[in-house]
Amino acid sequence: MSEQVERVSAVSVRACPGGRPPGRWARASERGAVTVEAAIVLCALTVVFGLLLGGVLVFAGQFRCADAAREAARLIARGQRALAERAVEQMAPNGARLVVETEGEDVRVEVRAEPVGGLLPGVRLRAEAHAMLEPGVADANG
């Protein structure tokens, strides 16, 4: 019986690369490989998480710009430009700009902002809303 055990172990040792069975007897050059692989995976996961978070913040900022533009258009149509500017300041992302154009009785309002305080270069948020001046309002400057 001991001959059979010796034959099996000799075969398994020869079948393994480097002549060593797998397990805890790793080569000295392979030590730390799992640690390096884990570090690379953690870096990749951090980058993916950052991109997902940035995307969510961009969408949230776009919705805030749209809400601010809609509210500003309503207020300007009623002749309350100061309230419209205050609404954009409170509702839109930080640093948002309000642009108002009037053509006859039509008012076009645009809110522009940079998402996440400008940390995403090349990405701009913009929302536009239209309204008609209310009867009795002479111009959009309120």
Backbone bond lengths (Angstrom), bond angles and torsions (degrees), N, CA, C in turn:
res aa  C-N    CA-C-N  psi(-1)  N-CA   C-N-CA  omega(-1)  CA-C   N-CA-C  phi
1 M - - - 1.446 - - 1.527 111.19 -
2 S 1.284 117.93 -36.53 1.450 120.39 179.50 1.524 111.26 -65.69
3 E 1.341 118.09 -28.72 1.462 120.11 176.48 1.530 110.84 -65.61
4 Q 1.359 116.49 -37.79 1.455 119.79 179.23 1.529 110.85 -65.51
5 V 1.302 117.06 -42.61 1.450 120.88 179.69 1.521 110.23 -62.82
6 E 1.330 116.61 -42.16 1.457 120.22 179.40 1.515 110.81 -64.90
7 R 1.332 118.11 -39.27 1.463 120.53 178.80 1.525 111.28 -64.74
8 V 1.328 117.62 -44.09 1.464 121.04 -179.43 1.515 110.52 -63.16
9 S 1.315 116.68 -44.46 1.453 118.48 -179.05 1.518 110.85 -68.95
10 A 1.299 119.31 -33.73 1.457 121.52 177.43 1.521 110.42 -67.20
11 V 1.328 117.45 -39.24 1.457 121.15 178.76 1.518 110.03 -66.81
12 S 1.334 117.38 -44.56 1.458 119.53 -178.16 1.525 111.38 -66.58
13 V 1.309 118.95 -33.12 1.451 121.36 178.72 1.525 109.83 -70.53
14 R 1.337 117.63 -39.25 1.456 120.36 179.46 1.527 111.51 -70.42
15 A 1.334 118.25 -30.26 1.459 121.18 -177.47 1.525 112.42 -75.50
16 C 1.307 117.22 -20.75 1.468 120.51 -177.95 1.518 109.84 -83.33
17 P 1.352 116.74 141.97 1.465 118.47 176.07 1.522 110.28 -62.95
18 G 1.287 115.40 135.47 1.460 119.83 179.34 1.513 112.51 81.69
19 G 1.314 117.64 -1.35 1.448 121.23 177.54 1.510 114.52 77.09
20 R 1.320 118.39 10.69 1.462 121.09 179.03 1.515 109.67 -115.86
21 P 1.304 117.27 141.91 1.464 118.79 177.02 1.528 110.18 -71.20
22 P 1.344 116.52 150.71 1.463 118.43 178.97 1.521 111.18 -66.20
23 G 1.302 115.78 160.79 1.458 119.33 178.48 1.500 111.18 128.71
24 R 1.303 114.80 -137.72 1.451 119.20 -172.76 1.520 114.35 -80.27
25 W 1.322 118.69 -4.41 1.456 120.76 -179.70 1.522 110.51 -97.20
26 A 1.304 117.11 60.28 1.464 121.41 179.90 1.516 109.96 -78.01
27 R 1.321 114.95 156.55 1.464 119.84 177.95 1.523 109.75 -67.81
28 A 1.281 115.57 156.59 1.458 120.45 179.01 1.526 110.52 -64.66
29 S 1.355 117.70 -31.85 1.464 120.14 -179.61 1.526 112.47 -73.19
30 E 1.328 118.17 -16.03 1.469 121.90 -179.25 1.521 112.89 -94.31
31 R 1.301 117.23 -6.64 1.456 119.71 -179.53 1.523 109.82 -66.13
32 G 1.326 117.25 134.55 1.447 122.80 179.35 1.518 113.93 88.14
33 A 1.321 118.23 -2.52 1.470 120.90 -179.43 1.521 111.12 -64.15
34 V 1.306 116.88 -39.38 1.463 120.11 179.38 1.526 110.21 -66.75
35 T 1.298 117.71 -36.44 1.455 121.55 178.49 1.528 111.04 -64.40
36 V 1.312 117.02 -42.20 1.462 121.35 178.72 1.522 109.85 -65.71
37 E 1.330 116.95 -44.85 1.464 120.15 178.97 1.525 111.12 -61.75
38 A 1.315 117.17 -40.94 1.467 120.41 178.14 1.529 111.08 -64.47
39 A 1.317 117.23 -38.36 1.465 120.29 178.65 1.530 110.90 -65.66
40 I 1.324 117.51 -39.87 1.462 120.99 178.31 1.519 110.32 -65.19
41 V 1.327 117.30 -43.00 1.464 121.01 179.04 1.527 110.60 -63.68
42 L 1.316 117.73 -41.35 1.469 120.52 179.01 1.525 111.10 -64.52
43 C 1.321 117.51 -38.58 1.477 119.98 176.92 1.521 110.52 -64.41
44 A 1.325 116.87 -43.89 1.462 120.29 179.51 1.528 111.14 -63.36
45 L 1.312 117.17 -41.96 1.464 120.53 178.00 1.525 111.77 -64.24
46 T 1.323 116.84 -37.00 1.462 120.53 177.91 1.526 110.78 -64.61
47 V 1.329 116.77 -41.79 1.468 120.48 178.57 1.527 110.57 -64.39
48 V 1.322 116.70 -45.47 1.475 120.48 179.26 1.524 110.45 -61.78
49 F 1.318 117.84 -43.32 1.461 121.29 178.94 1.531 110.46 -63.01
50 G 1.320 117.47 -41.12 1.463 120.74 178.02 1.516 112.31 -63.22
51 L 1.332 117.23 -40.56 1.460 120.56 178.04 1.528 111.54 -66.24
52 L 1.322 116.36 -41.66 1.467 119.40 177.53 1.526 111.25 -63.63
53 L 1.308 116.53 -43.10 1.466 120.55 178.82 1.524 110.67 -63.54
54 G 1.329 117.31 -42.15 1.460 120.87 176.97 1.519 111.76 -61.05
55 G 1.336 117.23 -40.92 1.460 121.20 178.10 1.511 112.55 -63.49
56 V 1.313 116.36 -41.86 1.468 120.28 178.46 1.525 110.09 -64.34
57 L 1.326 117.18 -41.32 1.457 120.44 179.57 1.526 112.10 -66.94
58 V 1.336 117.42 -33.54 1.463 120.46 176.97 1.527 109.84 -66.09
59 F 1.325 117.08 -46.15 1.469 119.63 179.28 1.532 111.61 -63.06
60 A 1.318 116.91 -41.19 1.463 119.90 178.60 1.528 110.73 -63.85
61 G 1.325 116.96 -41.25 1.464 120.64 177.62 1.521 111.89 -64.59
62 Q 1.332 117.30 -37.92 1.459 120.29 178.32 1.525 110.87 -64.64
63 F 1.311 116.93 -41.79 1.470 120.01 177.62 1.527 111.09 -64.05
64 R 1.327 116.61 -39.39 1.461 119.90 178.17 1.521 110.99 -64.82
65 C 1.337 117.62 -39.13 1.473 120.91 176.99 1.526 110.88 -64.06
66 A 1.327 117.01 -42.52 1.467 120.53 -179.99 1.529 110.82 -63.37
67 D 1.318 117.25 -43.48 1.463 120.41 178.24 1.525 111.20 -63.50
68 A 1.323 116.85 -42.34 1.464 120.79 -179.68 1.523 110.62 -65.99
69 A 1.333 118.36 -39.97 1.458 120.77 179.45 1.526 111.05 -65.90
70 R 1.312 116.44 -41.75 1.464 120.48 178.82 1.527 111.01 -62.46
71 E 1.309 116.67 -45.88 1.461 120.47 -179.87 1.524 111.52 -67.02
72 A 1.333 117.10 -39.93 1.468 120.59 178.80 1.523 110.79 -64.31
73 A 1.334 117.72 -39.30 1.468 120.28 178.70 1.522 110.96 -62.91
74 R 1.312 116.63 -41.43 1.478 120.22 178.41 1.532 110.89 -62.71
75 L 1.330 116.07 -46.25 1.466 119.96 -177.65 1.526 111.61 -67.04
76 I 1.314 117.16 -40.87 1.462 119.83 179.28 1.519 110.41 -66.99
77 A 1.319 117.51 -37.00 1.472 120.41 177.70 1.525 110.90 -62.42
78 R 1.330 117.36 -25.92 1.471 121.17 177.11 1.518 112.13 -90.11
79 G 1.338 117.34 -0.39 1.457 120.65 178.34 1.512 113.81 86.52
80 Q 1.330 118.71 21.88 1.469 122.58 -177.32 1.529 110.29 -115.60
81 R 1.303 116.03 68.67 1.467 120.60 -176.19 1.531 112.04 -65.30
82 A 1.314 117.74 -39.60 1.473 120.21 -179.61 1.525 110.57 -61.13
83 L 1.333 116.65 -41.29 1.467 119.61 177.08 1.532 111.02 -66.65
84 A 1.327 116.64 -34.66 1.463 120.25 178.29 1.531 110.58 -64.20
85 E 1.311 116.90 -43.40 1.463 120.07 178.38 1.523 111.19 -63.88
86 R 1.316 116.62 -39.89 1.456 120.50 177.70 1.530 111.10 -66.04
87 A 1.341 117.18 -38.45 1.466 120.99 178.89 1.535 110.69 -64.58
88 V 1.320 116.82 -41.53 1.472 119.96 177.99 1.519 110.19 -64.18
89 E 1.322 116.22 -41.30 1.464 120.60 179.03 1.527 111.56 -60.21
90 Q 1.338 116.74 -38.50 1.460 120.76 -177.29 1.530 113.08 -83.94
91 M 1.335 117.28 -35.62 1.459 120.08 -172.03 1.525 114.14 -91.78
92 A 1.319 117.67 -36.39 1.464 121.77 -175.20 1.532 110.15 -82.30
93 P 1.335 116.77 165.86 1.473 119.25 175.31 1.523 111.59 -60.22
94 N 1.300 116.35 159.70 1.478 121.47 -179.53 1.526 110.78 -56.80
95 G 1.314 115.60 137.92 1.454 121.24 178.12 1.516 114.39 81.18
96 A 1.319 118.21 13.04 1.463 120.83 -179.60 1.521 110.47 -70.20
97 R 1.332 115.37 147.41 1.456 121.69 179.86 1.526 109.55 -115.80
98 L 1.311 116.00 141.72 1.464 122.62 179.40 1.518 108.41 -106.41
99 V 1.337 116.12 127.86 1.459 122.11 177.25 1.524 106.76 -121.60
100 V 1.336 116.56 125.49 1.468 121.85 -178.18 1.519 108.60 -120.25
101 E 1.323 116.58 129.73 1.461 122.30 175.22 1.520 108.06 -128.18
102 T 1.314 116.06 134.93 1.469 120.14 177.23 1.516 109.48 -119.59
103 E 1.299 114.19 143.12 1.457 121.34 177.39 1.523 106.56 -139.48
104 G 1.299 116.57 98.76 1.463 119.53 -174.21 1.518 109.23 68.90
105 E 1.310 116.01 -120.87 1.471 120.14 177.84 1.521 112.47 -98.80
106 D 1.329 117.40 -1.49 1.464 121.75 179.65 1.522 109.74 -86.70
107 V 1.321 116.11 133.25 1.462 122.65 177.95 1.522 107.90 -116.71
108 R 1.322 115.96 127.51 1.467 120.88 175.23 1.521 107.83 -115.21
109 V 1.321 115.45 125.54 1.462 121.90 -178.63 1.516 108.12 -116.95
110 E 1.327 114.91 135.01 1.466 120.12 177.71 1.519 108.32 -129.19
111 V 1.309 115.88 134.36 1.467 121.93 176.29 1.520 106.94 -115.64
112 R 1.328 116.49 126.45 1.464 122.46 -180.00 1.520 109.14 -120.83
113 A 1.326 114.88 141.00 1.466 118.98 178.64 1.521 109.51 -154.57
114 E 1.305 115.61 164.61 1.452 122.32 173.22 1.525 107.28 -106.43
115 P 1.329 117.53 131.43 1.456 119.29 -177.22 1.523 112.50 -72.49
116 V 1.284 116.28 150.20 1.461 124.91 174.22 1.527 111.02 51.82
117 G 1.320 115.67 41.17 1.458 120.58 176.11 1.520 113.85 64.59
118 G 1.336 118.30 24.87 1.454 121.51 178.79 1.516 114.39 85.75
119 L 1.331 118.37 12.34 1.464 121.05 -179.33 1.529 112.99 -77.84
120 L 1.327 117.47 -12.29 1.463 120.76 178.58 1.528 108.59 -110.36
121 P 1.330 118.17 92.63 1.459 120.49 -176.63 1.528 110.83 -65.00
122 G 1.317 114.88 141.11 1.458 119.86 178.41 1.508 114.62 87.92
123 V 1.309 118.89 -9.58 1.465 122.12 179.74 1.523 107.76 -103.48
124 R 1.316 115.53 125.22 1.465 121.50 178.89 1.516 108.99 -125.37
125 L 1.300 116.16 139.64 1.461 121.56 176.17 1.519 108.32 -100.96
126 R 1.330 115.66 137.96 1.457 120.27 -179.74 1.512 108.46 -150.59
127 A 1.330 115.86 132.02 1.463 121.45 176.49 1.520 108.02 -135.30
128 E 1.310 115.45 145.97 1.455 121.32 -176.20 1.524 109.19 -132.01
129 A 1.330 115.29 144.48 1.467 121.29 177.04 1.525 108.62 -142.69
130 H 1.319 115.43 150.84 1.468 121.80 179.95 1.522 109.07 -122.74
131 A 1.324 115.60 150.64 1.468 121.58 175.85 1.527 108.28 -154.54
132 M 1.310 115.33 161.12 1.466 122.00 174.89 1.518 107.87 -103.57
133 L 1.330 116.40 140.26 1.467 120.19 178.05 1.524 109.82 -60.82
134 E 1.314 114.94 138.32 1.464 120.67 177.28 1.527 109.33 -68.94
135 P 1.340 117.38 151.82 1.475 119.17 176.12 1.535 109.70 -59.47
136 G 1.306 115.59 136.00 1.457 120.73 179.38 1.507 113.82 94.78
137 V 1.325 119.08 -9.66 1.464 122.56 177.69 1.522 107.42 -93.11
138 A 1.320 115.39 119.73 1.460 120.27 -175.09 1.531 112.15 -73.10
139 D 1.339 116.43 -46.33 1.472 119.04 179.06 1.531 108.75 -148.72
140 A 1.325 115.06 173.59 1.462 120.71 -175.62 1.520 113.19 -81.04
141 N 1.314 118.32 -4.14 1.461 120.02 -178.31 1.520 112.48 -82.23
142 G 1.318 117.85 -7.11 1.446 123.71 173.31 1.471 114.13 50.66
